[in-house]
Amino acid sequence: MKKLLLIASIFLFAASVFALEVDEPELRVTGNETIEFINYTGPHKVIDSLEAIKRIGSDMGKTIVPEKASTVGNKNKYYVVHAVDASEKGKLDADILFIGPDATVDHIKNLRRIISAYLSSAYGYSEKDADTLAVFVTVYNAVYRGQYDTYNAKYKAVVMKNLSKDNCGLSTTYKEWPGKSEIVIPLYDVSGGLSTVDTSVISDSTVVDSMKEDDDKNVESRKDMVDLKEREAEQATEKAQTAQKKATEENKKLDEKKKEATQAQKQADTAKKEAEKNPTAENKQKAQEAQAKADEKKEEVKEQEKKTEEAKQEAQEQQALADKKQNEAYDERKEIAKDQQEVQEKEAAEAKMPSEYGIILSDEKNLLSRLVRFNTDTGEIIKKSPVTQIRNRTIYALGNEFIVVAGEDAGNAAIKLVTIDQVNMEVTSESNETLAADSVLVRDGNEFYCVIADGNSWKVGKFDSNLVLKLKSDVDVKSSTPITITDSGVVVTDSTGRLRLLNKADLKSITQVQVDAK
């Protein structure tokens, strides 16, 4: 990723609280800028199984007839327009995956799983190859998001009539996916095996340059694409050899047909001369029949010439495809080797850097943050957490993990107490309980206090370091109540706005509610 300067001070709230906050520039999707997919990585109300996610794609793929245009799926959630037209030449067919307004996919990994399962089901790709294609398809569509003219230059009319200028391609932000995604999968040959999807289009230089901007330069995905292209080249070479053999055979047949036609025409000419010399009805009949046979042989020659030319053309096209894929694979392997060396050197250098963890703003308007590891000398961000929904700018270190309130209160997303590991910076566990969107998080030793949902009310909850709820208050509180730990107990604001002091041992109210005199 590009270097970003960290331009704020670090404030330590006790020994383990970080509150480093800076603005982070958005990463654009044009020019040479990085494609960074913004995913929802917080807790969910309902977690779909991996099998259920893949089934979305595989169910659609099962009903596709490769040579026939069709639409499959649920238009409110996920559907595919299989846009093919054999009558138009020179441009590409395509499958277009639409994400409907009621779809709940919110992470690029799950979107790729849907695409991968679709490709496996529809065209017989192996899971590994389909996974590779899905990565490139999503980046390709993000790179060319909204570039209607770019799509129009490549794709057939049957494809373009299903694309819109505003929504063609894929947004990098998951919030813009439902109802606003038209993911184009270019089809080179619907019956082409490994070459069904046009790998050259989805891995063009602009796409690869974007992928190289990531920290790991997407080396593994690019290696997998090179491997796929090399196998495409082998398959195309075999097809070219087969087609060449067929062309040779057809050419032999053509020579025979030409000889037969020449002989038939000689016989017709002889019969015609005989009829002219001796114009009897019988001789005229023979001349007509001989010429008809000669004309028939000429038509057979034309048909055989067409078959021969088609076989030659197939051999040339397959060999050209083989050469193209092999050249692309060769060039990319050289680039990958260089990039892999750079990644290894960068990782070795980062391991030696003086570094700490902090949080930076990921959404200033909603005061959401993300965890980062940064170089304390330069402020350069070394690694970013994919979790961009840390709430209330508070994070606590505990062992090799951090405890935070994270998530969103929308759709299938939920707000919960979660742990984030220091290595991958991903969510490793979450509470069963849902938290208030404006809940504070307060630490007392290895115990954590926050505001949890209790039916239609809010309570103060006490959690242990494993995110297990140990206690909840016997009084309702404001969702945004401050929580203060004192020697006497826990100070909160109850649902009526009054101060309450809660006993740490059971979170029951110590203070009595004062009733206003009438």
Secondary structure, DSSP 8 states (H G I E B T S, - for coil): -------S---BSSSSEE----------SSTT-----B---S-BSS---HHHHHHHHHHHHHT--TTS-EEEE-TTSEEEEEE--TT--SSBEEEEEEE-TT----SHHHHHHHHHHHHHHHH---HHHHHHHHHHHHHHHHHTTT-HHHHHHHB-HHHHTT--TTTBB--SBGGG-TTSEEEEEEES-TT-GGGSB-HHHHT-HHHHHHHHTSTTTTHHHHHHHHHHHHHHHHHHHHHHHHHHHHHHHHHHHHHHHHHHHHHHHHHHHHHHHHHHHS--HHHHHHHHHHHHHHHHHHHHHHHHHHHHHHHHHHHHHHHHHHHHHHHHHHHHHHHHHHHHHHHHHHHHHHHHS-EEEEEEEEETTTTEEEEEEEETTT--EEEE-S---EETT-EEEETTEEEEEEE-SSTTB-EEEEEEETTT--EEEE-SS-B-TT---EEETTEEEEEEEETTEEEEEEE-TT--EEEE-SS-B-TT---EE-SS-EEEEBTTS-EEEE-TTT--B-S-------
